[in-house]
Amino acid sequence: CSWLNAVEGFFAKLSKRRLKRGVFHSVVDLQAAINRFLAEHNRQPKPFTWTADPDKIIAAVKRGHQVLDSIH
């Protein structure tokens, strides 16, 4: 879930900073804008840091399984 949130955050940043108010006259222009964003973003990359406690994740999965089992 945390990894998916990181991916969603990246695409939100791309949309907000590069695409939202951009004007693109062709697909090539759009691709160029995305590639510029990626180049700028990759100049100072920040690694993904896992912050969730594994025990809490496992407990949440078990609770989810219990709920699903009680439904069926």
Stockholm file with secondary structure:
# STOCKHOLM 1.0

chainA/1-72         CSWLNAVEGFFAKLSKRRLKRGVFHSVVDLQAAINRFLAEHNRQPKPFTWTADPDKIIAAVKRGHQVLDSIH
#=GR chainA/1-72 SS CHHHHHHHHHHHHHIIIIITTCCCSSHHHHHHHHHHHHHHHHHSCCCCCCCSCHHHHHHHHHHHHHHHHHHC
#=GC SS_cons        CHHHHHHHHHHHHHIIIIITTCCCSSHHHHHHHHHHHHHHHHHSCCCCCCCSCHHHHHHHHHHHHHHHHHHC
//
